[in-house]
Amino acid sequence: ARVNDEWDRLPVLSPEKGEVLSIRFDELSHEYRRYAYSIKHCNADWTDSHLSETEYMVGFNGNTIDDYEHSMNTLVEYTHYHLTIPNEDVRITRAGNYEVTIYDDDIGAQEPVAIVRFSVLSPKVLVGATVSSNTDIDLNRTHQQVSFTLSYKGLQVSNPVDEFKVVVRQNNRTDNQVTGLKPSYVTSSG
């Protein structure tokens, strides 16, 4: 999955900036398969948020992927499928984490072909971050220390310690991400 077809971008988009998520995959045959997709809104930890589709998107789930093309003059035959979000069938209306489940429509959604995760931003919080070497001398050459500030002026926040979820990832890897971070201190801004 790519944002605006830029290979080095994380799968994070801002629809108000006109950004588009592109999902591309190949199926190793020239036999057409009727692939469909569904979009699910997720919580910060990627569990199902159980929101109604009308709360996070315009359109309906179960749309087919109609943009496909057969390979030509290749040693292995394949069919290339391409899906963009938003498209004429569906548009995301709420910031958050999302899963797109791609499935063979003849088999059903209970057997997904692929699951793609992406996030939608609606920037209302300013984030500032700095990275420095670790203060622990034994980890200084192999680990870094991240300091960050969140500025949420103008937002109705009653408990910033619990209402903000912070995740630190190395190159978008989820196997070693750090979660559950709490602030060292909280100050009010005027």
C-alpha positions, 0 to 999 in steps of 0.5 A: 500500500502506498500513499499517492503512489510514493514508495517511501511513504508510510500508509498514512493519508490526509484526505483533506490534502487530496491524498489517495491510498493505492493498493496493488497486488498480483494474482499468478494467472490470467484467470479473472478473479472477482476480488472485493474489499471491505473497510473496517475502522479500528481502535489505536491498538488495531482492534475493531472499533465496532463503529457503524459504517455510516460513522466512518465512511460514505459508501458501502462495503463489498465493492469489487476491484474493477481495475485489473490488467493481464501481463503481456510477454512474461515468463509467468502469467499474472493479473495485476489488480489496483484499488485506490481509496477514496474512489467513486464507491467509498470515501473515508470521513473519520480519522483513525486506523483502518483495515482493508480486507480483500477477498475473492467474492466467489468464496467470501470475506471469511477467507481474506486474500490480503489485509492492508492497514492504513491510517487517516489523519485529521491534524488537530494536534501539533507533534514535535519530536527529537531523537538523541543518543541514549543516556544509558552508556551501555546502550548509547551506540545501539539505542536512541532516545525519543523526546516529543511534545504534543500541543493540543490548544483549542481541543477539548481534552480533559485527561491528556494522559489517558486520551492520547495514545503514543506509538513509537515504531522503527521504520514502521515495524510493529514487531518492536514498537513501543506503546503505553507511553505516559508523559513525564509532565503535562502543562497547560498552555494559555 
